[in-house]
Amino acid sequence: MELKFLRQTKVLMCGAAGNELSDWDTLENAAQLRQFSKAQEIFGSGEWQPYIYVIRRGIVKLSYLDDTGEEWVKSFIGEGGFFACPSVIISGGKTDYFAVALEDVELEQLHYPALQNLAEKNSDWSRAVRVLLESHILRKEQRERELLTMTPDLRYHSFLQSHRTIVKRIQIRDIAKYLGITPEALSRIRTRMRNKKHQNSSELIS
């Protein structure tokens, strides 16, 4: 079957399953290709969004707003990555964060109940869904551990390692919000890292 909407989703799901998956035609009517311009909201907080989104092109920022209206960045998702709101697809609630395109974005939107129905009938699909949910949980656990146990310097270093393919495309103010610090504090961290790198290079030369 030639997939009209789910090209990137197939790469993601087959990778999670560890083998090729069949019955893609049953998902065709549950999927669509969507495009968003830079700074456009993909969905807001408090919505019913029973979908899994897989990114073909661009970067999406997921954020919370506190009671004062201040933004706290939850995560950045780039090409080949996926995102969904567990409070919707698992517990039947509504979205508790919002998603915004940081660049022009093209993504595949898949209705989760259709995927869940297929997983209930097919063990390979069930394994793929389980692996993706587990990866989401591990990503969330790592994020919490970094915020609770790491210094801002170490959090920034970890961010550079885990987002190396997209870091240069993300604005400094958004990175600071992700790290939970001010842009000024991040600037000082970056300066210290540059100075340390320069010092290490000088020591190697000498």
PyMOL commands that set and color helices and strands:
alter all, ss='L'
color gray80, all
select helices_A, chain A and resi 7-17+24-30+86-89+112-121+123-149+152-162+167-169+172-179+183-205
alter helices_A, ss='H'
color red, helices_A
select strands_A, chain A and resi 31-36+41-43+51-57+60-65+71-77+82-84+98-101+105-111
alter strands_A, ss='S'
color yellow, strands_A
deselect
rebuild
show_as cartoon
